[in-house]
């Protein structure tokens, strides 16, 4: 296969992973906020003075969308979309696709469950206004796993792209060229 096609395959896989991380994280945040907003709207209809206390719990599921953006931006930075230097082999591109999908899935699921936890906290505050501080802990605990997913994504992106190592090829053409040299040396020896 022509080396330019390998470049496009690796790049396309890595950028698909970035799109999945951002897209799934954003969709999960939108759904989580909608779940919490429905509960808050019902409470605010009878107790409008609770708006300030409920706003934080409604907004909490929105953080996963930002985490997905950070993961997608890291993928773009480490693979050469930003800066123009392609540094992804097809195998690395496939691994980055899986990292993006796994991160996006974790962000989507945690945002939806955080929306449910926020809705439960909002219901608690509607019955007992003095429990607002404790009610925010439940959705905050769900947030922990979104943060873990983002940290894992950052570490895997850095490890897979071999940032800072002198031995790794700087682009796919070097990688393919190095593989050809190894194969020719093995054939001669």
Beta strands, then each sheet from edge to edge (+ up, - down):
end
